[in-house]
Amino acid sequence: MVYSPAEDSWLLAEHVPEPFGSREFLDLGCGTGVVGVTAAKKGWRVTCTDLDPLAVESARENFEQHGLPGEFLVGNLFEPVRGRRFDVIAFNPPYLPTGPEDKKAEDRIVWDGGPDGARLAVEAVKSAGDHLAPGGVMLLLASSLGNVKRIVRTAGESGLTARVIAGKRLFFEELVVLEIARKNTF
Ligand SMILES: C[S@@+](CC[C@H](N)C(=O)[O-])C[C@H]1O[C@@H](n2cnc3c(N)ncnc32)[C@H](O)[C@@H]1O
């Protein structure tokens, strides 16, 4: 199942900045490519990646529909962009806390965030520093249903800073956009 854009997708898309640096933008876990399309319309050079080949195909079709250029790669997290750096990495990961009973759900690729909802986010944050260009930022969607504190702690342990730049309260959760960047150490 390819994730249909929802409140989380739109909140992240709303916070795509104007192009800077080398204009390299990674839409990680792209789904339909809604965040990447927003970025490409602003002038970013967008690479879309997803573990699900159907999602990558859907993103490619949506870029074509909008007459926008893009690069489309299938694979786990940063594996398809090994050795590459980006000015912006946008990621709306699967973030729902799950238990063993959820393991059989066929569509869990879009929402299974592991026992504390932060599994994919934490994994991505651990490697983010290797893929951020100088001055680059990761924009990471997180939910109060998941362990946001663990994500922020992981950033600190990985030589990165994390701050909330936007939030949206919904009926049953609060969504936040975390901006993650390298610590200014010298
Ligand atoms: C909540 S959806 C977000 C989709 C889209 N970015 C949006 O905002 O509408 C999470 C996406 O992450 C993808 N995903 C799950 N595990 C992944 C992994 N290990 N590596 C890359 N993408 C993954 C899913 O296939 C899904 O498209």
The ligand as an ORCA input file, in Angstrom:
! r2SCAN-3c Opt
* xyz 0 1
  C       4.256      7.658      6.708
  S       4.752      7.169      5.087
  C       5.229      8.762      4.403
  C       5.140      8.845      2.898
  C       5.361     10.241      2.297
  N       6.702     10.724      2.562
  C       4.369     11.222      2.866
  O       4.752     12.077      3.689
  O       3.179     11.128      2.487
  C       6.323      6.351      5.391
  C       7.074      5.925      4.145
  O       8.319      5.335      4.531
  C       8.568      4.200      3.704
  N       9.491      3.308      4.418
  C       9.233      2.414      5.389
  N      10.348      1.793      5.788
  C      11.368      2.315      5.049
  C      12.779      2.070      4.986
  N      13.358      1.193      5.802
  N      13.500      2.775      4.099
  C      12.918      3.665      3.258
  N      11.588      3.940      3.261
  C      10.826      3.279      4.157
  C       7.186      3.611      3.483
  O       7.146      2.753      2.373
  C       6.343      4.879      3.313
  O       6.302      5.285      1.963
*
